[in-house]
Amino acid sequence: MKLEIDPVADAAYFEISPAEVASTKEIEPGIIADYDADGHLVGIEVLSMSKRARLPSLEAVA
């Protein structure tokens, strides 16, 4: 498994399997799932990460 974050694209990709992607399906707006030829999940891409993240403020953590 591997997580890739692209701050320029404001996106993240969570790779579950190194299998070749055979199909892609948007499971909800901005969340895209990749599947192999057998229909197994290969990875998930999340777009607009900065709008979806609910991180605590630095003051709350300190």
Protein Blocks (a to p, Z undefined) as FASTA:
>chain_A
ZZdddfknopacddfbfcdcfbdcdfbghiacdddfkopafbdcdehkllmpccddfklm
ZZ
